């Protein structure tokens, strides 16, 4: 399953804010340098969805605040159970 993200790096703490249109807004404390924010996004999503980090993969937007992420092993219904409502 693919989801679209809006990532805000350099936040006070990691959090999933909620849906803004078709994008899930996420805040991460890591800075946007050397892949640190991307790693934090993967870790936060894996933890929130109760899946392995290897099941979360950024497929586009590696150097952008707008990212596309593939989530393996979850149906849309399971995904919606773990994330804020749209």
N, C-alpha and C positions, 0 to 999 in steps of 0.2 A: 504494500500500500504506500502511496506517495502522499506526503503532506507538504504544504508550502508554509514557510516560516518567515517571520520578521524578527530579527535578533538584535537586541540592544546590549552591546558589550560594555564592560566597565561599571556595571550596576553594583549596588551595595551587597546584594545577595542573589543567588540563582533562584529564579521563579518562573512559572508558567503563568502569564498574565491572563490570557484568554484569547478568544477568536476576534479578529478584526477583519470582517469580510471573510474571505477564503483563506486568510493567513493566520496561523497561530503565533501570537506574540510571546516571545521568550526573552527574559533578562538573564544575563550571566555576568558574574563578577570578573571573570577573566578578561584581560585586555585583548583587543583585536590584532594581535601580533604573533607571528610564528605558529599559527594554528591553535593557539591557546583557547580562544573563544569557541572555535569549532569543536575542539575536544570537550569543552564544558557543555556545549549543546548536546553532543552525543551522550555524555554521561547523565545529564539531567533528564533527557527523554527516556533513556534506558531505565533509569531509576523510577521515573513516574509511571512507565508502562510495565514495569516488573519483567523486563526482558534483558538479555545480554547486550552489552555495548556493541558486539559484533553484528547484532541484528538491526542496528541503526547506521545508515550510511548517507552522508551528504553527497548528493549527485550533481548539484550545481549551486553556484553562488559561494564558492569557497572564500572569496575575498570580498563578498558583498554582505550587506545586512539582510538581503532577501535570499533565502535559500530554499532548495528543494531537497527533501529528505525521504529516503526509502526506509520503510519499516517492514522487516520480515517477520513472519510468524504470527501476525495478528490480523483478524478480520476488521472491517470497518466498525462493526458492532462492539468488538472488544476494545478497539482504540477509543471509541466514544465513551466507554465506561470509565476509562482512566483519565480522560482529559476533560476540561471544562466544556459545557454545552456550547454549541454554535449559536 
